[in-house]
Amino acid sequence: MEKQPQNPNWWYIRSASVLRKVYVHGPIGLEKLRADYGGRKNNGVKKSHVVKAGGSGIRKILQQLETAGLVQTTRPRGRRVTPKGRKLLQEVAGDVHKELVKSLPELKKYQGE
């Protein structure tokens, strides 16, 4: 039995994580994402084994990202980020970088990356 998520914003956090994974590793399919978000199954006294995460939540997140126009399907390879999604991610990364430079000025040298 799994515990329910403790963070009320977990869906948004997981959605952002899936979008980033598609951006970094895309084109990527559902099975690869299930493997990435999987973990270990505790078999009691037997040895633990790797298991994939459930596909329903990841599939729904991908469908929502497609509806928002941030991800598109490329058959048969999987999903990849659209130019609109790439722009959003780069803007967010730029904003986060600006905030970090305020507290850690030595990070300014990484502006162009």
N, C-alpha and C positions, 0 to 999 in steps of 0.2 A: 504494500500500500504506500502510495506517495503522499507526502505532505503537500498541502496547498501552498502557493507562493505567499511569503510573508510581506513582501513589498506590494503596496496597492498599485504601483506604476510598473509592475513587471512586464505587462504586455508591450508597453511603449519602449521599455529598455530592450526587450527581446527583438522587437521590430527594428530598432536602430541597429542592433547587433547583426541581424540577418541582412539588412541593407548594406552594412559595412562589409560583411563576408562576401556578398555578391559583388561588391565593388572591387575588393582586393583579389578574390579568387575566381571571378566570373569569366566565362560562363560556367555556372555551377548548378547542379541538379538537386532535387529534393533528397535523394538518398545520401549524397555527400553531406548535406546539411544535417540530416538525421544522425549521421556518424559523428559529425563535429559536436553536436549538442548531446550526444549520448553519454553514458557513464559506465559504471560497473554494477553488475547484479550480484547481490549478496545471496549466495546459495546455502546459507547456514554453515554446516560443517564442511561442505564441499568447497572447492576453490571458486573464487569469483571469476566471472567472465564479462567481457565487454558486450554491451548491448546498445542498440541504437535508440535514440529518443523517439517519441511518438511523432508521427508525421502530420497529424491533423492540425496542430497549432502552427507548425512551420508552413504548411500548405496554405492555411488561411491568411497568414501574414504575407506570404508571397502574392496571394490573390489581391489583398488589400494594397500592396505596393504597386501591383500592376494597374489596379483601378486608379490609383493616384498618379500614374504616369511616370513612376520612378524606376520601374523595372519592366523589361520586356522579355518574352519567351523567344528563344532561338532554337528551333528544333534541328537536330536531335540533341543538341549540346547542353541545354538547360536555360537558365535565365541570366541576363546581364543588365547592367545599369544603363538607363537611357541618358541622353545629354542633360535632360532636366534633373535627373537624380544626381548626376555627376556634379552639376552646378550647385545643387543644394548641399552636398557633402563638402565641397570645397569652400563654400561660404561659411558653413558651420565650423570647419577646421580653422579657417582664418580668424573667426571670432574667438574661438577657444585659444588660439595662439596669442592674440592680442591681450586677452585676459591673463594668460600665463606670463607674458613678458612684463606686465605691470608688477607682478610679485617676484619674478625671477628674471632680471634684466639680461643675464648671460644667455638666455634663449633667443635673443634678438638675431643672432647670427644664423638661425635656422629659418629665416623669413622666406627665402626663395624655394624651399623644399616642399 
